[in-house]
Amino acid sequence: MSEQYDSIGTKYEQFKNTAALPIPERHTFLRLVGDLRGKRVLDLACGTGHYSRLLNELGADGVEGVDISLEMVQLARDKEQTQPRGLRYHVLDARALPRLGDFDLVTAVYLLNYAGARQELLDMCRGAYANLKPGGRFIAMTIDPTFDVARSSWAPYGVEVLSEQLEDGRHFCKALFLTEPPAPFEYFRWSTQVYEATLAEAGFRDITWHPFEIPEEALQKHGEAFWRVYRENPLLTALSGQK
């Protein structure tokens, strides 16, 4: 996980800012996190700080980002240095996350889908749980368990899924971010049952799935037909839990 994102570096930020895929992602993320004024937030798998900065813009009173990739964190720190916001970034493995504080919200935008074994998934969820205040929320975005690679292509949205192989109870997947040049990456697609059972074992309650919503601005920009595959064969989804 660290090595593949060390090599992706700035291309991931390019993807976030140019591809169509992140438009519903951002809209759904904003809806789920809600009012953050006066709240402390821990952003797991923060990458270059894309969502860390957004959480700050939403009024969060203290945002800390965590990522396993030194290259990604350095890019986030460079951005913080040129445009100071008081954000803090840590190079840490979410599978062995220390207790960094009492947070009202922990986010994990595309973290859980990099767990290659159920124990790793459990360790990630336990790390998130340990860093939440009682009553705090965990919001994760991950690969939709129902996605079918043979059904349709997601290339129009900026990602091309090349292959999936079922092994050890989950699908091992290879894909490309369609940047210039394309950036390969790998991830895992877990079942609904494994996600829900693992979150519950970590201590979370009120576990809920949240399909991505396509905002009106995206429909106006690209048209209804463009988003048909996005809706009918979703690659991405969100889920939440409460401590």
Secondary structure, 3 states (H helix, E strand, C coil): CHHHHHHHCHHHHHHHHHCCCHHHHHHHHHHHHCCCECCCEEEECCCCCHHHHHHHHCCECCEEEEECCHHHHHHHHHHHHHCCCCCEEEECCHHHCCCCCCEEEEEEECCHHHCCCHHHHHHHHHHHHHCEEEEEEEEEEEECCCCCCCCCCCHHHCEEEEEEEEECCEEEEEEEECCCCCEEEEEEECCHHHHHHHHHHHCCEEEEEEECCCCHHHHHHHCCHHHHHHHHCCCEEEEEEEC
